[in-house]
């Protein structure tokens, strides 16, 4: 297949992207300890993958309370800001653009991770859900622990979280990011507010779809005010139900949110699908309806083949295609697609999360002809 659209330049507001490949956010747990600081190894990793037109960083907590997994980076301290500057400088020198993903895990956490009781819209524990810590296992692997019962957030907690996202966005711009992505997907805090099964509140943040989108819109509006609409994107996952996130109303809720986000004129909506091999794909009629409602850039991520991505672009249903695992193992993924070259596979699943080492992180080779 000839990939006319995938290799076409794209203008995302003030950002001229060299192609329509997007490196999707992937947690790798390589931040320096004890303070979750981005580092030179991470800069090398992202620079290698600046073959993508746009990179979205791994999920980055806006506060210690917002942390749910070991060794994930933050964006709430001066030390973290300085660490992120290593990454943005390396990526920009390599000719790509990069947005930081702002993250609060809500109830998907444990006091064993951050010493704090999780917080959430309602005091409902996510069933069959675990997070991981590093507790000195002899083989260096992470240890999975169940999430704990969260404390229901009060209005002060909600106001604090909004301000944490705003400060995180400001810190990201100080660290020379081209923009930020608000993580409203995958069962984390904002997604927990969106869904009726995890949000049973009876105040202005729950009870109706209009109320359940309130936190997402308040955070988005505040971040737009702080750093600009052209630098603010949103990630949503209407068809993902893991982390105990089943909600029969979520599709209508997402469309309501998209209408409000369109009024805010945010830069993009990033639709995330599950990436396992037999995961359900977002139906075409949903994409058509979203395109009709939301007028700016739409991104599709979720186990797409280049052919599938090209078709979505050709049909004008999306504007950028996100690839995750293929960028993880193939820093030169666009070139491999263009030349129909073979792909590296994951060398060792033990290196996916943490370890603080280059193995399974920056040692995946670029293609070399025999």
C-alpha positions in Angstrom: 0.0 0.0 0.0 1.2 3.5 -0.8 1.0 5.7 2.3 0.3 9.1 0.9 -1.4 10.5 4.0 0.8 9.0 6.7 3.9 10.6 5.3 2.2 13.9 4.6 3.1 16.9 6.7 0.4 18.2 9.0 -0.1 21.6 10.7 -1.3 21.3 14.3 -1.9 24.9 15.0 1.6 26.5 15.2 3.3 23.1 15.1 4.4 21.9 11.6 4.6 18.1 11.8 6.9 16.3 9.4 4.5 13.3 9.1 1.2 12.0 10.6 2.8 9.4 12.8 2.3 10.0 16.4 4.2 8.2 19.1 1.6 7.3 21.7 2.1 7.7 25.4 3.5 4.6 27.1 4.5 4.2 30.7 8.0 3.0 31.1 8.9 3.8 34.7 12.4 5.0 34.2 12.3 8.3 36.2 15.2 8.9 38.6 14.5 8.2 42.3 13.6 9.3 44.9 11.8 12.2 43.4 10.5 10.9 40.0 12.8 13.1 38.0 13.1 12.7 34.2 16.7 12.0 33.2 19.3 11.7 30.4 18.3 8.1 29.6 14.7 9.2 29.0 16.0 12.0 26.7 17.9 9.4 24.7 14.8 7.2 24.4 12.6 10.0 23.2 15.2 11.5 20.8 15.6 8.1 19.2 11.8 8.1 18.5 11.6 11.6 17.1 11.1 10.0 13.7 7.4 10.6 14.6 5.9 13.9 13.6 4.5 14.3 17.2 5.4 12.5 20.4 3.1 12.4 23.4 5.1 11.6 26.5 4.3 8.8 29.0 1.6 9.7 31.5 3.1 12.2 34.0 1.6 12.8 37.4 0.6 16.4 38.3 1.1 15.7 42.0 2.3 13.0 44.4 -1.4 12.3 45.2 -1.9 11.7 41.4 0.8 9.0 41.2 -0.3 5.4 40.9 2.7 3.4 39.8 6.4 3.2 40.8 9.0 5.4 39.1 6.7 7.4 36.8 7.8 11.0 36.2 6.2 14.1 37.6 5.7 17.7 36.5 5.2 19.4 39.9 8.8 20.2 41.1 11.6 22.4 39.8 13.8 19.4 39.6 11.3 17.6 37.4 11.0 20.7 35.2 14.7 20.8 34.7 14.8 17.0 34.0 12.1 17.4 31.3 14.1 20.1 29.6 16.6 17.4 28.7 13.9 15.6 26.8 12.4 18.5 25.0 15.8 19.8 24.0 16.8 16.4 22.6 13.5 15.9 20.7 13.5 19.4 19.2 17.1 19.0 18.1 16.0 15.8 16.3 13.3 17.6 14.4 10.0 16.5 16.2 7.4 18.1 18.4 6.4 16.9 21.8 3.4 17.3 24.1 3.4 16.3 27.8 0.5 14.1 29.1 -0.9 15.4 32.3 -2.1 12.6 34.6 -3.9 12.0 37.9 -4.7 8.3 38.6 -7.5 9.0 41.1 -8.6 5.6 42.7 -6.1 3.6 40.7 -3.4 3.7 43.3 -2.2 2.4 46.7 -0.6 3.9 49.7 2.3 1.5 49.0 3.1 3.6 45.9 3.0 7.1 47.4 2.1 6.8 51.1 -1.3 8.4 50.5 -4.9 7.1 50.4 -6.2 7.3 46.9 -8.9 9.9 46.1 -11.8 9.5 43.7 -15.2 11.0 42.8 -16.8 8.3 45.0 -15.5 5.9 47.6 -15.7 2.9 45.3 -12.7 0.6 44.9 -11.8 -0.5 41.3 -12.4 -4.2 41.2 -9.7 -6.6 39.9 -7.3 -3.7 39.4 -3.6 -3.6 40.5 -0.7 -1.2 40.4 3.0 -1.9 40.8 5.8 -1.1 43.1 9.5 -2.0 43.2 10.1 -3.7 46.5 13.5 -5.3 46.0 12.6 -8.4 44.2 15.8 -10.4 43.4 15.1 -10.4 39.7 14.3 -6.6 39.7 10.7 -7.1 38.6 7.8 -5.0 39.7 5.5 -6.4 42.3 1.8 -5.9 41.7 -0.4 -4.8 44.6 -4.2 -4.3 44.6 -5.6 -0.8 44.6 -7.0 0.5 47.8 -10.4 2.0 48.7 -10.4 5.7 47.8 -11.6 8.6 49.8 -14.5 10.5 48.2 -13.2 13.9 47.1 -14.8 17.1 48.5 -15.0 20.4 46.7 -11.6 21.5 48.1 -10.0 18.3 46.7 -11.6 19.0 43.3 -10.3 22.6 43.3 -6.9 21.4 44.3 -6.8 18.9 41.4 -7.8 21.6 38.9 -5.0 23.8 40.1 -2.6 20.9 39.9 -3.4 20.4 36.2 -3.0 24.1 35.6 0.3 24.2 37.3 1.4 21.1 35.6 0.6 22.7 32.2 2.5 25.8 33.1 5.4 23.8 34.2 5.4 21.8 31.0 5.5 25.0 28.9 8.4 26.2 31.1 10.1 22.9 30.3 9.7 23.8 26.6 7.0 21.4 25.6 5.0 22.3 22.5 1.8 21.6 24.4 0.0 19.4 26.9 -2.5 16.5 26.7 -5.0 16.2 29.5 -5.4 12.5 30.3 -9.1 11.8 30.5 -8.9 8.2 29.5 -8.2 4.6 30.6 -10.0 4.6 34.0 -8.0 7.3 35.7 -9.3 10.3 37.7 -11.1 12.3 34.9 -12.5 9.1 33.3 -13.7 8.1 36.8 -15.8 11.3 37.0 -17.1 10.7 33.4 -18.6 7.3 34.2 -21.8 6.5 36.1 -20.4 3.3 37.7 -17.4 5.0 39.3 -19.1 8.4 39.9 -22.2 8.1 42.2 -22.1 11.7 43.5 -25.2 13.7 43.9 -23.7 17.2 43.7 -22.8 19.3 40.7 -20.1 16.8 39.7 -22.4 13.7 39.4 -25.8 12.4 38.8 -26.3 13.5 35.2 -24.0 13.3 32.1 -23.8 17.1 32.2 -22.5 17.0 35.7 -20.1 14.1 35.1 -18.3 16.0 32.4 -17.9 19.1 34.6 -14.5 18.2 36.0 -13.1 17.5 32.5 -14.4 20.8 31.2 -13.3 22.8 34.2 -9.8 21.4 33.9 -9.7 21.9 30.2 -11.0 25.5 30.4 -8.4 26.3 33.1 -5.5 24.8 31.2 -6.6 26.6 28.0 -6.6 29.9 30.0 -3.2 29.1 31.4 -1.3 28.0 28.3 -3.5 28.5 25.3 -6.1 26.5 23.4 -3.6 25.7 20.7 -1.4 24.0 23.2 -4.2 21.9 24.9 -5.3 18.5 23.8 -7.6 15.9 25.5 -7.3 12.1 25.5 -10.5 10.1 25.9 -11.3 6.3 25.7 -15.0 5.7 25.2 -14.7 2.0 24.3 -12.3 1.0 27.0 -13.8 -0.6 30.1 -10.9 -2.1 32.0 -10.1 -0.9 35.5 -13.7 -1.6 36.4 -15.1 1.2 34.1 -18.3 -0.3 32.5 -20.8 2.5 31.9 -23.8 2.1 29.5 -24.0 5.9 29.1 -20.4 6.6 28.2 -20.8 7.1 24.5 -23.5 9.8 25.0 -21.3 11.3 27.7 -18.3 11.5 25.4 -20.3 13.2 22.7 -21.5 15.7 25.2 -17.9 16.3 26.3 -16.8 16.6 22.7 -19.4 19.3 22.1 -18.1 21.3 25.1 -14.5 20.8 24.0 -15.3 22.0 20.6 -16.7 25.2 22.1 -13.4 25.6 24.0 -11.6 25.2 20.7 -9.0 22.9 22.1 -6.2 21.7 19.8 -7.3 18.0 19.5 -9.2 15.0 20.9 -7.1 11.9 21.1 -9.2 8.8 21.0 -7.6 5.8 22.7 -8.6 2.2 21.9 -7.3 -0.9 23.7 -4.2 -2.3 22.0 -4.5 -6.0 22.6 -4.9 -8.1 19.4 -8.6 -8.9 19.6 -9.7 -5.6 21.2 -12.9 -4.0 19.8 -12.3 -1.1 17.5 -14.1 2.2 17.5 -17.1 1.9 15.1 -17.0 4.1 12.0 -20.3 5.7 12.7 -18.9 6.9 16.1 -16.0 8.5 14.3 -18.3 10.1 11.7 -20.4 11.6 14.5 -17.4 12.8 16.4 -16.0 14.4 13.3 -19.2 16.3 12.8 -19.2 17.5 16.4 -15.5 18.3 16.9 -13.9 20.5 14.2 -10.3 20.5 15.2 -7.7 17.7 15.0 -8.7 14.1 15.9 -6.1 11.5 16.7 -6.6 7.7 16.6 -4.5 5.3 18.7 -4.9 1.6 19.4 -3.2 -1.3 17.7 -3.6 0.2 14.2 -1.7 -1.2 11.3 -0.3 1.4 8.9 -2.9 0.3 6.3 -5.7 0.8 8.8 -4.2 4.2 9.8 -3.9 5.3 6.1 -7.5 4.3 5.5 -8.8 6.4 8.4 -6.7 9.3 7.1 -7.9 8.9 3.5 -11.5 8.8 4.7 -10.9 12.0 6.6 -12.1 10.5 9.9 -8.9 11.3 11.8 -5.8 13.5 11.2 -3.0 11.8 13.0 -2.4 8.1 13.8 -0.8 7.0 17.1 1.4 4.0 17.3 2.6 2.6 20.6 4.4 -0.8 20.8 5.8 -0.4 17.3 7.6 2.8 18.4 8.7 1.1 21.6 10.6 -1.5 19.7 11.4 0.4 16.5 12.7 3.9 17.0 12.8 4.3 13.2 9.2 3.0 12.7 8.1 5.4 10.0 11.1 4.5 7.8 10.4 0.8 8.3 6.8 1.3 7.2 7.9 3.4 4.2 10.4 0.7 3.0 8.3 -2.3 4.1 11.1 -3.4 6.4 10.9 -6.0 9.2 10.1 -4.9 12.8 11.9 -5.6 16.0 9.8 -7.4 18.6 9.7 -6.9 22.4 12.9 -8.5 23.5 12.1 -9.1 27.2 8.8 -8.2 28.8 10.6 -7.8 32.2 12.1 -4.6 30.8 8.8 -2.9 29.8 8.4 -1.2 33.2 11.2 0.2 35.3 14.6 -1.1 36.0 16.2 2.3 35.3 18.3 0.7 32.6 18.9 1.0 28.9 18.2 -2.7 28.3 14.8 -3.0 26.6 14.6 0.8 26.5 17.2 2.5 24.3 18.9 -0.6 22.9 16.3 -1.5 20.2 18.3 -1.2 17.0 17.6 1.0 14.0 17.4 -0.9 10.7 20.6 -1.9 9.1 20.8 -3.5 5.7 22.7 -6.7 5.5 
